[in-house]
Amino acid sequence: MPTIHFLGKIVPSNHYSTTMWGLPEVHFKSEDGVIDGKFTIEVKGASVDVKCVLDRFERDQLVHVHKIAYDLARASLNLISFATGLGLAVVFDQFVDADGATTAFIIHHPLLAQLCTAYSLADSKNVFRVDEIMKIVFAEPALFLALDDLITATSLHHLVVINAARAIEGLRHAMAQPGMSRGQAWELFRLNLNIAEGYLHLITDTSQSGRHGEGKYIPGSMTVEITNRSWTIMNRFLEFRKRGNQRLSLADFPLLTG
């Protein structure tokens, strides 16, 4: 059976180290049948090794296996944090494939990068620079909290749906005028950013079970779509702010539907 490993470190590694062995093996089988395998965790010093023995493994399964491995590693570290009061985290930085080859590992969503048009990291006079967008973000706590929710969710998969909804609701609050009802605030939000109601419903409605602690299974294809939509809405909000809070033109920003 193919065996892969996710290797990482406890952060901050210079403040805490421990050894944990004999941890229970976890057999996980996803509801859609994409993943079926056994996972074991080993902690030595500040190093973390999650061993994944799978019934089969193709490269397109990597994101799904990583989700399970990372959640189990975090659960282990969270138990340490709960017992010690220390704010610990785990970061995977290496991957060992089924052939035993070790490569550097980092979470990367290149398609999301293409959705960011509000500014560029490149030094160019033809684009809105990151330092200009920073002035906007730094001046508005609700905005940088919403941005933090989205970025956090890219590595903590089970938070994608909840964080996306919270981020978008935070942006709606930030745009709302004093005295507006919830319905009026949503209407203004959709109007200024050219977003159809149905486009938002996938984000807000899907998050309800997670926000209420039910933890229902959500297919990976849906979490990907929710991430893409929330990224697009955040980008439009930044475009709205940098334009002096003027409604986005339909010519440049066509109506988002779906």
Secondary structure, DSSP 8 states (H G I E B T S, - for coil): --EEEEEEEEESTTT--EEE-S---EEEE-TTSS-EEEEEEEEEETEEEEEEEES---GGGHHHHHHHHHHHHHHHHHHHHHHH----EEEEEEEE-TTS-EEE-----HHHHTT--S-BSS--TTS-BHHHHHHHHHT-HHHHHHHHHHHHHHH-GGGHHHHHHHHHHHHHHHH--TT--HHHHHHHHHHHHTB-HHHHHHHHHHTHHHHTT------HHHHHHHHHHHHHHHHHHHHHHHTTS----TTTS--B--
